[in-house]
Amino acid sequence: MNSKHKAVKPANKKAEHLDSTTSSTDIVAAPVKAKSIQKTTTDEKEPLSAEEQKHLTECETDINTNLQGVFVLGYRLEQIRDEKLYRATYTTFATYCNERWDFSKTHANRLIQAYLCEKHLKSIKGTDVYVPTKESQVRLIADLKPEQQVEVASEVLTIVGEGEASAKVFGEAREKLFPKPKPVAKEPKPAKDDAEENAIPASPVLPVVFDTNLVSFTELKKRADEIYKIYANPSKKQVALKLIFSLKQDLEAWADWQDQQLNQQEAA
């Protein structure tokens, strides 16, 4: 059985003539950001050959005059990306998309993905499929595996017959055959009171003999309480920082002492 493709409306005929650099006058070109070329440094640029420059010009002509023709955009952007035709003026594909065409690399890759999906479905032999004509249709199946895209496109054709398919039909067919997993609702965590929320995990208790001249734990706790109260007042943060530094030194001294105690116990 020969592959059956839906007829494309005149406004979308451009998608079937990817090698042509002329376009319909009905398509309005989007403005190009001014003075974008001057933003990259010359020491990182790499010149193009005459053939590559000609190819870049052809690609950009199609993009500039067909900014509403999704598949032409994807076709040309894929060439610019894969052959790095942007490299004479821009250092990355992302910068090129942003500065030259005023859209993100993510959007550019989405257009490329749409073109590749449409190209794949047009190449199918032996199965009747509905070839999408809009990015909104392709977006719903582009994340599927190639064979799954064929199944959905075939289901769409079964649904619409000789009619025109909408993005909604593509969505329904995809949901029927390959539904996206439902998000699992997370169980709410039990509420904690302020004391429990701010509690510090307890450290293992070490039996020691407090034969030391270090600052007592009672004094350290008192300083910590003072810091907490002071730091709540934005105008006294510097005072709090000084206390924190002092507290840090005292705690480090306690840590050193505790290490000594552990070493002595291990030696014994």
C-alpha positions in Angstrom: 0.0 0.0 0.0 1.3 3.4 -0.9 1.8 6.0 1.8 -1.2 8.4 2.0 -0.4 12.0 2.8 -2.9 14.7 3.5 -3.0 17.6 1.0 -1.3 20.7 2.4 -3.0 24.1 2.2 -1.5 26.7 -0.2 -0.2 28.7 2.8 1.9 25.7 3.9 3.2 24.6 0.5 6.6 26.0 1.4 7.2 22.9 3.5 7.2 20.8 0.4 9.7 22.9 -1.5 12.6 23.0 0.9 15.2 23.6 -1.8 13.6 26.8 -3.0 14.7 30.2 -1.7 11.6 32.0 -2.9 8.6 32.3 -0.7 5.0 33.4 -0.6 4.4 37.1 -0.3 1.6 36.3 2.1 4.1 35.4 4.8 5.3 38.3 7.0 8.9 38.4 8.0 9.7 39.0 11.6 12.1 41.9 12.3 15.8 41.1 12.9 17.5 42.5 15.9 19.7 45.4 14.9 23.4 45.6 15.5 23.6 42.0 16.7 26.6 41.1 14.6 29.0 43.4 16.5 28.6 41.7 19.8 31.1 38.8 19.3 34.8 39.1 19.5 36.8 38.8 16.3 39.5 36.5 17.7 37.0 33.6 18.1 35.5 33.9 14.7 36.3 31.5 11.8 35.8 32.5 8.2 33.5 30.6 5.9 34.4 29.4 2.5 32.6 31.0 -0.5 30.4 27.9 -0.8 29.5 27.9 2.9 28.8 31.7 2.8 26.4 31.1 -0.1 24.7 28.3 1.7 24.3 30.5 4.8 22.8 33.2 2.7 20.3 30.7 1.3 19.4 29.4 4.7 18.9 32.9 6.2 16.9 34.0 3.3 14.4 31.2 3.8 14.3 31.9 7.6 13.9 35.6 7.2 11.0 35.3 4.7 9.3 32.3 6.3 9.3 32.9 10.0 5.8 31.5 10.0 6.7 28.4 8.0 7.7 26.0 10.7 9.1 23.2 8.7 11.2 25.4 6.5 12.6 27.1 9.6 13.5 23.7 11.1 15.1 22.5 7.9 17.3 25.6 7.5 18.2 25.8 11.2 19.2 22.2 11.3 21.7 22.9 8.5 23.1 26.0 10.2 23.4 24.1 13.5 24.9 20.9 12.1 27.3 22.5 9.7 28.1 25.4 12.2 27.5 28.0 9.5 27.1 30.6 12.3 30.7 30.3 13.3 32.1 33.2 11.3 30.1 35.7 13.3 28.9 33.9 16.4 30.6 31.6 18.8 27.7 29.3 19.6 24.4 28.2 18.0 22.5 29.6 21.0 24.0 33.0 20.6 23.3 33.0 16.9 19.6 32.1 17.5 19.2 34.8 20.1 21.1 37.6 18.4 20.2 36.9 14.8 16.6 35.8 15.1 15.5 36.8 18.6 14.6 33.4 19.9 16.1 30.8 22.2 18.1 27.7 21.3 15.3 25.7 22.9 12.8 27.1 20.4 15.2 26.6 17.5 15.7 22.9 18.5 11.9 22.6 18.8 11.5 23.8 15.2 14.2 21.4 14.1 12.4 18.6 15.9 9.2 19.5 14.2 10.8 19.4 10.8 12.5 16.1 11.4 9.2 14.6 12.6 7.3 15.8 9.5 10.2 14.6 7.3 10.0 11.2 8.9 6.2 10.9 8.5 6.5 11.9 4.8 9.0 9.1 4.2 6.7 6.3 5.5 5.8 3.6 3.0 3.2 1.0 3.4 1.2 2.8 6.1 -1.4 5.5 5.6 -0.6 8.5 7.9 -1.7 12.1 8.4 1.4 14.3 7.9 1.2 17.3 10.2 1.3 20.7 8.7 1.6 22.8 11.9 4.1 23.0 14.7 1.3 22.7 17.3 0.4 19.3 15.9 4.0 18.0 15.8 4.7 19.3 19.3 2.3 16.6 20.7 4.2 13.7 19.1 7.7 14.9 18.6 8.9 13.3 21.9 7.7 9.9 20.8 9.8 7.2 19.1 9.7 7.3 15.3 7.5 4.1 15.1 5.2 5.6 17.7 4.8 8.8 15.7 3.7 6.7 12.8 1.1 5.0 14.9 -0.4 8.3 16.1 -0.3 9.8 12.6 -2.1 6.7 11.3 -4.7 7.0 14.1 -5.2 10.7 13.3 -5.9 9.8 9.6 -8.4 7.2 10.8 -10.2 9.8 12.9 -10.4 12.7 10.3 -10.5 10.7 7.1 -10.5 13.3 4.3 -11.0 16.2 6.8 -8.4 18.5 8.4 -6.8 17.5 11.6 -6.4 19.9 14.5 -3.8 19.9 17.2 -6.5 18.6 19.5 -7.0 15.5 17.3 -3.3 14.8 17.5 -3.4 15.2 21.2 -6.4 12.8 21.6 -4.7 10.2 19.3 -1.5 10.4 21.2 -3.3 10.2 24.6 -5.2 7.1 23.4 -2.2 5.2 22.2 0.7 6.5 24.3 -0.7 8.4 27.3 1.7 10.5 29.3 2.1 9.2 32.9 0.0 11.0 35.4 1.9 13.0 38.0 1.9 11.3 41.3 0.5 13.6 44.0 3.0 13.9 46.9 1.6 13.3 50.4 1.9 16.5 52.5 4.5 16.4 55.2 3.2 16.6 58.7 3.3 20.1 60.1 6.1 20.8 62.5 6.1 23.4 65.2 8.8 26.1 65.3 10.8 24.3 68.0 10.9 21.1 65.9 11.6 22.9 62.7 14.6 24.7 64.1 15.9 21.8 66.1 19.5 20.8 65.5 20.1 17.0 65.2 21.7 15.7 68.4 25.3 14.5 68.2 26.4 11.2 69.8 27.0 11.7 73.6 30.7 11.3 74.5 31.4 10.7 78.2 34.2 13.0 79.1 35.7 14.6 82.2 35.4 18.4 82.1 38.9 19.2 83.3 39.3 22.2 81.1 39.5 26.0 81.0 37.4 26.2 77.8 34.3 28.4 77.7 31.4 26.5 79.2 28.5 25.2 77.2 26.1 27.4 79.2 28.1 30.5 78.0 28.1 29.3 74.4 24.4 28.7 74.5 23.9 32.2 75.9 26.0 33.7 73.1 24.1 31.8 70.5 20.8 33.1 71.9 22.1 36.7 71.8 23.3 36.3 68.2 19.8 34.9 67.1 18.1 37.9 68.7 20.5 40.5 67.3 20.5 39.0 63.8 16.8 39.3 63.6 17.4 43.1 63.6 18.9 44.0 60.2 20.6 47.1 61.7 22.6 45.0 64.1 23.9 42.4 61.7 27.5 43.5 62.0 27.4 43.0 65.8 26.0 39.6 65.2 28.7 38.7 62.8 31.4 39.6 65.4 29.7 37.4 67.9 29.4 34.6 65.4 33.2 34.8 64.8 33.9 34.6 68.5 31.5 31.7 68.9 33.2 29.9 66.0 36.6 30.2 67.6 35.3 28.8 70.9 33.6 25.9 69.2 36.7 25.1 67.3 38.6 25.0 70.6 36.0 22.6 71.9 36.3 20.4 68.8 40.1 20.2 69.2 39.7 19.3 72.9 37.2 16.6 72.1 39.5 15.1 69.5 42.2 15.0 72.1 39.9 13.2 74.5 39.0 10.6 71.8 42.7 10.0 71.0 43.4 9.5 74.7 40.5 7.0 75.0 41.7 5.1 71.9 45.3 5.0 73.2 44.1 3.6 76.6 
